[in-house]
Amino acid sequence: MLTLKSKLPQVGTTIFSVMSGLANEVSAINLSQGFPDFETNTEMIELVNQAMKKGFNQYAPMLGVQVLREAIAEKTEFLYQAKCNPDTEITILSGASEAIFDALACVVNQGDEVIILEPAYDLYLPTITLFGGKVVPISLDENYQIPFDTLKNAINANTKALIINTPHNPTGIILKAKDLQQLENLLENTNIILISDEVYEHIIFDGQTHESVMKYPKLRERSFVISSFGKTYHTTGWKLGYCIAPDFLTKELRKIHQFNTFSTNTPMQYAMAEFLKNKHHYLDLPNFYEERRDKFRKMLAETPFKMLPCEGTYFQLASYEHLSQEKDTDYTIRLTKEAKVATIPISVFYHNQTDRKVIRFCFAKKYETLEKGIENLIKFKDKLYR
């Protein structure tokens, strides 16, 4: 019988697919997977249509269409006072996931150590493993802050890269200026590459500022900075993202990209370049999602869950430790089947399945979806306890 030795024997279907599939199976309200259920801007759809009619339907340049890369350079300078060369430092990719995958592919060699901060987005660990790297997981503290002393002690001659994520999925916590300054000091005089996952850069609340790596020259010179149009403009299905990196890193990233997806959806790139001309499309986003966060938190307060802080992203964490001692994976499955609300267990974001009795809600949904979800939690309130 034909057999194949798996390169990722411990990896199964992602929790997002599992919980969304279960939600569909039992007709539950899906507050698990991180995608909006409301429509994208109709102007953007029209711009894509126009680009198609203009004939932009063949391969885009491998590095991305010129006008979009120039628009990103302009946006980056406007937001972060950082100039970047659209020809040598900006690459358009098929989503932030491809950008992270390609960055790790070109950096990690057999035996290299890569530090991740847990809970960590579930793409990081298997990708590092796939390329022969050794994952060095460091747990964020009880308030989901970086334990810098632990991080410092983990760095050694084999440390090849560090991945950070702000605003952070799944916790909704953001890195502050003092955190980036400590990272600058910590990484100075090392050869460590920094991969900064900033896909929720525009979804940040309470008047706080996104501390992009692009604002810190000593970090920027060693970093892949990754963002997502899908997260920003409610178009996750378009799989459109980009990476900004110094030219020596960009050259290596593009070597992987050209043999991975080669290029990214052409008409959507032209549409996005035009859409970016109106800065309010991203400047108004914090208020848009902050209003949803506040309304969802107000509704969730009517349930027995204990809410954790949410500074950014469109995710809200909640503790159920006082309600049940079930494993969070079991608890979320039971909630989906019995209370008809799907969420995500946070233990899946840890290499050793650390279970803090915390689950993640996604509030990037129509108000009626959120209201129905809360109604179910109240209606089946007894199901929250075990």
Helices and strands as residue ranges (DSSP letters): H 15-26, E 29-30, H 42-53, H 66-80, E 90-93, H 96-107, E 113-118, H 124-130, E 134-139, H 148-154, E 159-165, H 177-187, E 193-197, G 213-215, H 217-220, E 223-228, H 229-232, G 236-238, E 241-244, H 247-260, H 266-275, H 280-283, H 285-300, E 306-307, E 315-319, H 328-334, I 335-339, E 341-342, E 344-345, G 346-349, E 358-362, H 367-379, G 381-384
